[in-house]
Amino acid sequence: GKYDTMIADSECVAIIASILKALGLPDFTIKINHRLILDGIFDVCGVPVDKFRTVCSSVDKLDKSPWEEVRKEITEQKGIAEEVADKIGKYVKLNGGKELIDELLENEELNRSTSGKQGLEEMKLLLQYCDFLNVSQNVVFDLSLARGL
């Protein structure tokens, strides 16, 4: 079907939260991110477009590996310059909620990216819908999430 931006996404988050609560799991976190935000970050940090997805696969390992290991993979295996990896690192280690999105929307560097700005606006809308659906207490905007977006 055709829906307004982020409505179906927020409903999916609410369904997942509802299922986890019904299973008796009161304390859980649903991590969310947006591919356009990652693309915008990679763009302003200087990652070549043809390496966006391969860098994404490295960034996604941050839930299991420390930044130093991920950085090493990005530079040594993926061929990304160290200064570019360091720029990526300052973003992908961040997580939070609406306040983080507001902070990133004011970031001059990230605002140079059309896709990054669009992704942030959409993520802000998604979090507003999560508030409305009463699931925001279980949702975290995590910039290291790169899989399954």
C-alpha positions in Angstrom: 0.0 0.0 0.0 0.9 3.6 0.0 1.2 5.4 3.3 2.6 8.6 4.7 6.3 8.5 5.6 7.2 6.4 8.7 3.6 5.4 9.6 4.2 1.7 8.6 7.6 1.8 10.2 6.3 3.0 13.5 3.5 0.4 13.4 6.1 -2.3 13.0 8.0 -1.0 16.0 4.8 -0.9 18.0 3.9 -4.5 17.0 7.4 -5.7 18.0 7.1 -4.0 21.3 3.6 -5.5 21.9 4.9 -9.0 21.1 7.9 -8.7 23.4 5.6 -7.4 26.2 3.1 -10.2 25.7 6.0 -12.6 26.0 6.7 -11.2 29.4 9.8 -9.3 28.5 9.3 -6.0 30.3 12.8 -4.6 29.8 13.9 -4.5 26.2 15.3 -2.0 23.7 14.4 -1.7 20.0 17.3 -0.1 18.1 16.4 1.9 15.0 18.4 3.8 12.4 17.9 5.0 8.8 19.9 4.1 5.8 19.8 7.7 4.5 21.4 8.9 7.7 24.3 6.5 7.3 24.6 7.4 3.7 24.8 11.0 4.7 27.4 10.4 7.3 29.5 8.4 4.9 29.2 11.1 2.3 30.2 14.0 4.5 33.1 11.9 6.0 34.5 11.2 2.6 33.7 7.5 2.0 33.5 6.8 -1.8 29.9 6.0 -2.8 30.9 2.5 -4.0 32.2 1.6 -0.5 29.1 2.8 1.5 27.7 -0.8 1.9 31.0 -2.4 2.7 31.7 0.2 5.4 28.1 -0.3 6.6 28.9 -4.0 7.2 31.9 -3.0 9.4 29.9 -0.4 11.3 27.2 -2.9 12.1 29.8 -4.9 14.1 29.9 -2.2 16.8 27.4 -4.0 18.9 29.9 -6.9 19.3 33.3 -5.3 18.8 35.0 -2.1 20.1 35.5 0.9 17.8 39.2 0.2 17.6 38.6 -3.2 15.9 35.9 -1.8 13.6 38.2 1.1 12.7 41.0 -1.3 11.9 38.7 -3.3 9.6 37.5 -0.1 7.9 41.0 1.1 7.2 43.0 -2.1 6.6 40.4 -4.4 5.0 38.1 -1.8 3.3 40.8 0.6 2.3 39.3 3.7 3.9 41.7 6.5 5.0 42.3 6.7 8.7 41.1 10.3 8.9 37.9 9.3 7.2 37.4 6.4 9.6 37.9 8.8 12.5 35.2 11.1 11.2 32.9 8.1 10.8 33.7 7.1 14.4 32.5 10.4 15.9 29.0 9.7 14.5 28.5 5.9 14.7 29.3 5.8 18.4 26.2 7.9 19.2 22.8 6.8 20.3 19.8 8.4 22.0 16.5 9.9 21.1 14.9 13.1 19.8 17.6 15.2 21.4 20.3 13.5 19.4 18.3 14.0 16.2 17.9 17.7 17.0 21.6 17.9 17.7 22.5 16.2 14.4 20.0 18.4 12.5 22.0 21.4 13.7 25.3 19.8 12.7 26.7 21.9 9.8 28.7 19.1 8.3 25.9 16.6 8.2 23.5 19.3 6.9 25.5 19.4 3.7 24.1 15.9 2.9 20.6 15.9 1.4 20.1 12.2 2.2 21.4 12.6 5.7 19.1 15.5 6.4 16.1 13.7 4.9 16.9 10.6 7.0 17.1 12.7 10.2 13.8 14.4 9.5 12.2 11.0 8.8 13.7 9.5 12.0 12.4 12.5 14.0 9.0 11.8 12.6 9.3 8.1 13.4 10.2 8.9 17.0 7.1 11.2 17.3 4.9 8.3 16.1 6.6 6.0 18.6 5.6 8.6 21.3 2.0 8.6 20.0 2.0 4.7 20.0 3.4 4.7 23.5 6.5 2.6 22.7 9.2 5.3 22.8 10.4 4.2 26.2 11.7 1.0 24.5 13.2 2.7 21.4 16.7 3.9 20.9 18.1 5.7 17.8 21.4 4.0 17.3 23.8 5.2 14.6 25.8 2.0 14.7 22.9 -0.1 13.5 23.4 -0.8 9.8 21.8 -4.1 9.2 18.1 -4.6 8.5 17.3 -1.0 8.0 
